[in-house]
């Protein structure tokens, strides 16, 4: 079983991601949040295997939260998602230590592919 948390500042995005992962029999959704600071709290409390997190959010963005999660929680891997897919976002995600990167403008199937890859120790980067 893969424990997963979903972090995004848009409630509709959280709803969509939660709907997608509920259809996956090997996923247990352990929490959701709307900013990076809350993401860190969820990781601390629930120790998810994977966090799917938006890059651009208020209070604390996904890049800074990813850096902190990587430093403090070695067993949790972050997949970053963004609606602003560009070279700068890609570089920031890689530099922060994300195990995956998905454009919100891409195929929804990339979410499940990314979870499967990251859960088995591989990275997954999908650029539009």
C-alpha positions as CSV (number, residue, x, y, z in Angstrom):
1,X,0.0,0.0,0.0
2,X,1.3,3.5,-1.0
3,X,0.4,6.3,1.5
4,X,-0.2,9.5,-0.4
5,X,-0.8,13.2,0.4
6,X,-2.1,15.8,-2.1
7,X,-1.1,19.5,-1.8
8,X,-2.5,22.3,-4.0
9,X,-4.0,25.7,-3.3
10,X,-6.9,25.1,-5.7
11,X,-9.6,22.9,-4.1
12,X,-10.7,21.6,-7.5
13,X,-7.2,20.3,-8.2
14,X,-7.2,18.5,-4.9
15,X,-10.6,17.0,-5.7
16,X,-9.5,15.8,-9.1
17,X,-6.3,14.3,-7.8
18,X,-8.1,12.6,-4.9
19,X,-10.6,11.2,-7.4
20,X,-7.9,9.8,-9.6
21,X,-6.0,8.1,-6.8
22,X,-9.1,6.6,-5.2
23,X,-9.4,4.6,-8.3
24,X,-6.0,3.0,-7.7
25,X,-6.3,0.0,-5.4
26,X,-2.8,0.3,-4.0
27,X,-3.2,3.9,-2.8
28,X,-4.2,5.2,0.6
29,X,-4.9,8.9,0.7
30,X,-3.6,10.1,4.1
31,X,-4.2,13.9,3.8
32,X,-4.4,17.0,1.7
33,X,-3.5,20.7,2.2
34,X,-3.4,24.0,0.5
35,X,0.2,25.2,1.0
36,X,3.7,24.0,1.7
37,X,3.7,24.7,5.4
38,X,0.6,22.5,5.8
39,X,2.3,19.9,3.6
40,X,5.2,19.7,6.0
41,X,2.7,19.2,8.9
42,X,0.9,16.4,7.1
43,X,4.2,14.7,6.3
44,X,5.3,15.0,9.9
45,X,2.0,13.5,11.1
46,X,1.3,10.9,8.5
47,X,4.7,10.0,7.0
48,X,3.3,9.4,3.5
49,X,5.4,7.6,0.9
50,X,4.6,10.1,-1.8
51,X,3.4,13.7,-1.8
52,X,1.9,15.2,-5.0
53,X,2.4,19.0,-4.6
54,X,1.8,22.1,-6.6
55,X,4.8,24.3,-7.2
56,X,3.2,27.7,-6.9
57,X,1.1,28.2,-3.7
58,X,0.7,30.9,-1.1
59,X,2.4,30.9,2.4
60,X,5.1,28.4,1.3
61,X,5.5,27.2,-2.3
62,X,6.1,23.6,-3.3
63,X,9.8,24.1,-4.0
64,X,10.7,25.3,-0.5
65,X,8.4,22.6,1.0
66,X,10.1,19.9,-1.1
67,X,13.6,21.0,0.1
68,X,12.4,20.8,3.8
69,X,10.6,17.4,3.2
70,X,13.8,16.0,1.6
71,X,15.9,17.2,4.6
72,X,13.6,16.0,7.3
73,X,11.8,13.0,5.9
74,X,14.0,10.8,3.9
75,X,11.3,8.2,3.2
76,X,8.9,10.6,1.7
77,X,9.2,11.4,-2.0
78,X,7.7,14.5,-3.7
79,X,6.1,14.7,-7.1
80,X,5.7,18.4,-8.1
81,X,2.9,19.5,-10.4
82,X,2.4,22.9,-12.1
83,X,0.2,24.7,-14.5
84,X,3.1,26.9,-15.5
85,X,5.4,24.3,-17.3
86,X,8.6,26.1,-18.3
87,X,12.3,25.6,-18.1
88,X,12.6,27.6,-14.9
89,X,9.9,25.5,-13.1
90,X,11.6,22.3,-14.3
91,X,15.0,23.4,-13.1
92,X,13.6,24.5,-9.7
93,X,11.9,21.1,-9.3
94,X,15.0,19.1,-10.1
95,X,17.2,21.4,-7.9
96,X,14.7,21.0,-5.0
97,X,15.1,17.2,-5.2
98,X,11.7,16.3,-6.5
99,X,11.4,12.6,-7.7
100,X,8.8,13.6,-10.2
101,X,7.4,16.6,-12.2
102,X,4.1,16.7,-14.0
103,X,2.6,19.5,-16.0
104,X,-1.1,20.1,-15.3
105,X,-1.4,20.8,-19.0
106,X,-0.4,17.2,-19.8
107,X,-2.2,13.8,-19.8
108,X,-4.0,12.9,-16.5
109,X,-2.6,9.4,-16.9
110,X,0.8,10.9,-16.0
111,X,-0.3,11.1,-12.4
112,X,-0.7,7.4,-12.0
113,X,2.4,6.7,-14.0
114,X,4.4,9.1,-11.8
115,X,3.1,7.4,-8.6
116,X,3.9,4.0,-9.9
117,X,7.4,5.0,-11.0
118,X,8.3,6.9,-7.8
119,X,6.8,4.2,-5.6
120,X,9.3,1.7,-7.1
121,X,12.3,4.1,-6.6
122,X,12.4,5.6,-10.1
123,X,12.0,9.2,-11.1
124,X,9.3,10.5,-13.4
125,X,9.5,13.8,-15.2
126,X,6.9,14.7,-17.8
127,X,7.3,18.0,-19.6
128,X,4.8,19.5,-22.1
